[in-house]
Amino acid sequence: MLNKILETKKEEISRLVLPEEGQFTKRSFYDALKNPNRHIGLIAEVKKASPSKGLIKENFHPVEIALAYEKGGADCLSVLTDVQYFQGANDYLTAVKNAVNIPILRKDFIIDELQIEEARRIGADAILLIGEALEAERLKELYDDAHSKNLDVLVEVHDIETLERVLKVFTPKLLGVNNRNLKTFETNIHQLKEIAQLIPKDTLLVGESGIYTKEDLDTVKSYGASAVLVGESLMRKENQTEAIKELYGEIVNG
Ligand SMILES: O=C(O)c1ccccc1NCC(=O)[C@H](O)[C@H](O)COP(=O)(O)O
């Protein structure tokens, strides 16, 4: 699936026309996770659908969801902008940016500088770079390009081989380990356990995907994560503010 998505991205980039420059207040995604509201930081994801789960939330109002996440104490947001596979949109990110006061990650499959400039113009504070999608040297080029545009970068890996490839070239400030294999969709809450040993001590570690319960949250934290990225389990609930409190064990819903 990842390779199919990347082929689609190449085609989208060939047709990409940059939007007009927007006027946005830049917020530090990294600083928000460095100083989280709770014992482990939360990147709450605004995601309507996905390849592995199909339609997740039919009654999808991204600004309402984002405000509810913010009210629930999310440190940052992740907003899907991929249209074809996640039913996201650039306009969702811009609308959310104009509504909330916390930093926003553009969740998309970034493989070109044009997409980074586009992210900046639609109001993103950070972008995602997926290790399995890029050669390490190219990943570093895009990483540097994003920072030159005052955007933070969440570098994401799934397995040790990818992490080692990346670390041979550079050390990311912010690194996510995706519990989901983006090629097979297999998800393992313990994915971080082995990989965490190899993470440089000054790198802020984020556990991503397949986090449904406080137990999952505690498991990922026990492996060394300073933050988590959570989408489906929050999106499927009726009330995203309550969903966050339930995830952290602050309320117990039947
Ligand atoms: O989620 C998918 O089906 C998927 C398929 C192919 C590439 C990426 C995919 N998901 C992106 C993500 O990593 C998740 O949206 C994010 O980590 C949140 O995961 P979850 O909490 O399990 O929704």
The ligand as an SDF file (V2000), in Angstrom:
LIG
                    3D

 23 23  0  0  0  0  0  0  0  0999 V2000
   -3.6880    3.8940    8.8600 O   0  0  0  0  0  0  0  0  0  0  0  0
   -3.5130    3.3520    7.7480 C   0  0  0  0  0  0  0  0  0  0  0  0
   -4.3040    2.5340    7.2380 O   0  0  0  0  0  0  0  0  0  0  0  0
   -2.3050    3.7210    6.9350 C   0  0  0  0  0  0  0  0  0  0  0  0
   -2.0320    3.0170    5.7520 C   0  0  0  0  0  0  0  0  0  0  0  0
   -0.9190    3.3720    4.9940 C   0  0  0  0  0  0  0  0  0  0  0  0
   -0.0910    4.4210    5.3960 C   0  0  0  0  0  0  0  0  0  0  0  0
   -0.3590    5.1290    6.5710 C   0  0  0  0  0  0  0  0  0  0  0  0
   -1.4650    4.7670    7.3430 C   0  0  0  0  0  0  0  0  0  0  0  0
   -1.8040    5.4500    8.5030 N   0  0  0  0  0  0  0  0  0  0  0  0
   -1.1340    6.6350    8.9070 C   0  0  0  0  0  0  0  0  0  0  0  0
   -0.8030    6.5020   10.3290 C   0  0  0  0  0  0  0  0  0  0  0  0
    0.2790    6.1640   10.6280 O   0  0  0  0  0  0  0  0  0  0  0  0
   -1.9100    6.6860   11.3150 C   0  0  0  0  0  0  0  0  0  0  0  0
   -2.8880    7.5300   10.7540 O   0  0  0  0  0  0  0  0  0  0  0  0
   -1.4770    7.3340   12.6240 C   0  0  0  0  0  0  0  0  0  0  0  0
   -0.2610    6.7910   13.0770 O   0  0  0  0  0  0  0  0  0  0  0  0
   -2.5630    7.0990   13.6700 C   0  0  0  0  0  0  0  0  0  0  0  0
   -2.7580    5.7070   13.8100 O   0  0  0  0  0  0  0  0  0  0  0  0
   -4.1030    5.1830   14.5390 P   0  0  0  0  0  0  0  0  0  0  0  0
   -4.1220    5.7810   15.9260 O   0  0  0  0  0  0  0  0  0  0  0  0
   -3.9620    3.6710   14.5600 O   0  0  0  0  0  0  0  0  0  0  0  0
   -5.2570    5.6530   13.7050 O   0  0  0  0  0  0  0  0  0  0  0  0
  1  2  2  0
  2  3  1  0
  2  4  1  0
  4  5  1  0
  4  9  2  0
  5  6  2  0
  6  7  1  0
  7  8  2  0
  8  9  1  0
  9 10  1  0
 10 11  1  0
 11 12  1  0
 12 13  2  0
 12 14  1  0
 14 15  1  0
 14 16  1  0
 16 17  1  0
 16 18  1  0
 18 19  1  0
 19 20  1  0
 20 21  2  0
 20 22  1  0
 20 23  1  0
M  END
$$$$
